Each structure stands twice: as structure tokens, then as C-alpha cells.
Amino acid sequence: MSALGNSLQTDRRNLYNSRGHSVLQKLAKQRRHQYRILSQRIEREKKMFVVSQKIQARKDIMEKREKVKVKKETVNSAPIYKFKKQRKR
């Protein structure tokens, strides 16, 4: 096991020495780019979730039941309404 571990360490050193610092910088740059894309996708998903909540709130408002606005609409959240309970028949 130790011989295998030593050979892996020497392979890493040889890779670093043979390819140089530029390869590692290129890999780091690609990693940063991928993380930036991931964070943009997460932000876009949050915005789409808020928009879908607002659309659903508008659909709920159109119902002919009594309602009271509990919380106003903000940029990050949909308005919140409280509806009077209605018995289904």
C-alpha cells in the first residue's frame, strides 16, 4: 500500500513539474466559471419560484370567496391572503 501511495505522490509531482503552473491555473479558472454558472442557475430558479407563487396568488384572488390580505407583495415574495372557510357540498 505504501509503495502505491508513494507512486501516486510522485505522479502528482511529475504532473505539476511537467505541465507547470499554467495548467493548474486553467483548471481553477474553469472551476470558478462552473461555480458562477451554477450560482446563476440557482438565482434564476429562486426568481422563477417567486413568479410562480405570484401567478398562483392571482388565480386564487379571482375566486369569489371572502379574503383578507395578510401580507403585501414584495420583490422576493407573493402576497399572502387568508380566505374564509367554505364548506364543500
N, C-alpha and C positions, 0 to 999 in steps of 0.2 A: 504494500500500500504506500509506503513512504517513497519508494522509487517512482511510483506513478505520480504521486504528488509533486515530487521534485521535477519530474519531466514536464508537468503542466506549468510549473512556475518558470522553468527555463523557456518553454514555448512562449509564454506571455512576454517574457523579457525580450526574446528574439523578435517577436511581433512588434513590440514597442520600438526596439532599436532599428529593425529593418524598415518598417513603414514610417516611423517617425511621428512627430507630434502632430503633423497636419491631418493625419487620418483620424486621430482621436478628436481633434477639434471639429472635423467634418461630422463625425458621429454625434458629438454633443450638440452641434447646430441642428442636425436632423431631429434629435430627440426633443429639443426646445420647440422646434416647428410643430412636431406632432402634438406636444402638450398644448400649444397655443390653439391648434385646430380643435382639440378635444374641449378646451375651455369655451371656445366659441360655440360649439355644438351644445354644451350644457346650458349656456346662457340663452341660446335660441329655443331650447326645449322649455326653459322656465317661462319665457315670453309667450310661447305658444300655449302653455298651460293656462296662463292668466287670460289670454284671449278666449280660449275655450270656456273658461269659467264665466266670463262676461257675456258670451253668447248664450250660455245656458241660463244665466240670470235674466237676460232679456226675454227668453222664451217663457220662463216662469212668471214674469211680470204680466205677460199677456193673458194669463189665466184670469177668470172672473171670480177670484176669491178675494176676501179681505186680506190686506197685507200691511205690515208696518216696516218701515226701513229702520234697520238696527244700526248699520254701519255704512258710511258713504263709500263710493267708489274711489280708489286711488290708482296710481300708476301700476302698483305691484299687486293689487287685489281687486276682485269684483265686488260690487255692492252686496250687502247681506240683508236679506228680508226675512221677516218672521210672518208666517201665514197662519190664519185662523184655521183650527182643525175642522175638517169637514167629514161627515160620516158618509161612507160609500154605501150605496144601496144596490 
